[in-house]
Amino acid sequence: MKQEPVEIAIKADKGNVILAFNRNVDHIEMEPENALQIAEAITNYAFECKEGVLPVGETLKASLVEKHREKLIPRITLMLSGMEQLSNGQKSLKIVDAMCSEVFS
């Protein structure tokens, strides 16, 4: 017996992200594109709950940049204090590695 597709409604309400389903489910199987769309919607509503507005293009990007910048500036400042003996190339490599580690992990 084939079940009807699961419908997911996503919204922000009283500071929380709500996922509402059209029926009881114990798991959901979906195509990767659908998963990406749902993840984007959840992220947008989480941003709205935290910041009070839905992100729009550059707003979300700017928020993510600022979040990483707040972590990276003290970290790189500390790193630089121990790099006096390294060449500029070595310093650059270490800084880029630290930045990539922060942004992509």
C-alpha positions as CSV (number, residue, x, y, z in Angstrom):
1,M,0.0,0.0,0.0
2,K,1.5,3.3,-1.1
3,Q,1.3,6.2,1.3
4,E,0.6,9.7,0.4
5,P,3.6,12.0,0.1
6,V,4.7,13.8,3.3
7,E,4.1,17.5,3.1
8,I,6.3,19.8,5.2
9,A,5.4,23.3,6.2
10,I,8.1,25.4,7.7
11,K,7.6,28.7,9.6
12,A,9.0,30.8,12.4
13,D,6.8,31.3,15.5
14,K,7.6,32.8,18.9
15,G,11.3,32.6,18.3
16,N,11.3,28.9,17.2
17,V,11.5,27.2,13.8
18,I,8.4,25.0,13.3
19,L,8.3,22.0,10.9
20,A,4.7,20.8,10.5
21,F,3.9,17.5,8.7
22,N,0.6,16.5,7.1
23,R,0.7,13.1,8.8
24,N,2.7,11.1,11.4
25,V,6.0,10.0,10.2
26,D,8.9,8.1,11.7
27,H,11.3,9.0,8.8
28,I,11.4,11.0,5.6
29,E,13.1,10.0,2.4
30,M,13.8,12.7,-0.1
31,E,15.7,13.7,-3.2
32,P,18.9,15.8,-2.6
33,E,17.3,18.9,-4.2
34,N,14.3,18.7,-1.9
35,A,16.7,18.3,1.1
36,L,18.6,21.4,0.0
37,Q,15.4,23.4,-0.4
38,I,14.2,22.3,3.1
39,A,17.6,23.1,4.6
40,E,17.5,26.6,3.0
41,A,14.0,27.2,4.4
42,I,15.0,26.1,7.9
43,T,18.1,28.3,7.8
44,N,16.1,31.3,6.6
45,Y,13.6,30.9,9.4
46,A,16.3,30.3,12.0
47,F,17.9,33.6,10.8
48,E,14.5,35.3,11.1
49,C,14.1,34.0,14.7
50,K,17.6,35.2,15.6
51,E,17.7,38.5,13.7
52,G,14.1,39.4,13.4
53,V,14.0,39.5,9.6
54,L,14.2,37.0,6.8
55,P,17.6,37.0,5.1
56,V,17.7,38.2,1.6
57,G,20.8,37.4,-0.6
58,E,23.5,39.7,0.7
59,T,21.9,40.0,4.1
60,L,22.5,36.4,4.9
61,K,26.0,36.5,3.3
62,A,26.9,39.5,5.4
63,S,25.7,37.8,8.6
64,L,27.7,34.7,7.9
65,V,30.8,36.7,7.1
66,E,30.5,38.7,10.4
67,K,30.0,35.5,12.4
68,H,33.2,34.0,11.0
69,R,35.1,37.3,11.3
70,E,34.3,37.5,15.0
71,K,36.0,34.2,15.5
72,L,38.8,34.6,13.1
73,I,40.2,38.0,14.1
74,P,41.3,37.0,17.6
75,R,42.5,33.6,16.3
76,I,44.7,35.1,13.5
77,T,46.0,37.9,15.8
78,L,47.2,35.1,18.2
79,M,48.7,33.2,15.3
80,L,50.6,36.2,13.9
81,S,52.3,36.8,17.3
82,G,54.1,33.5,16.9
83,M,55.0,33.8,13.2
84,E,57.9,36.3,13.3
85,Q,60.4,33.8,11.9
86,L,58.2,32.6,9.0
87,S,58.3,33.8,5.5
88,N,55.3,35.7,4.1
89,G,54.3,32.7,2.1
90,Q,54.4,30.5,5.2
91,K,52.3,33.0,7.1
92,S,49.8,33.2,4.3
93,L,49.4,29.5,4.1
94,K,48.8,29.2,7.8
95,I,46.2,32.0,7.8
96,V,44.4,30.6,4.8
97,D,44.3,27.2,6.4
98,A,42.8,28.6,9.6
99,M,40.2,30.6,7.6
100,C,39.2,27.6,5.5
101,S,39.0,25.4,8.7
102,E,36.6,28.0,10.3
103,V,34.4,28.6,7.3
104,F,34.1,25.1,5.9
105,S,33.8,23.0,9.1
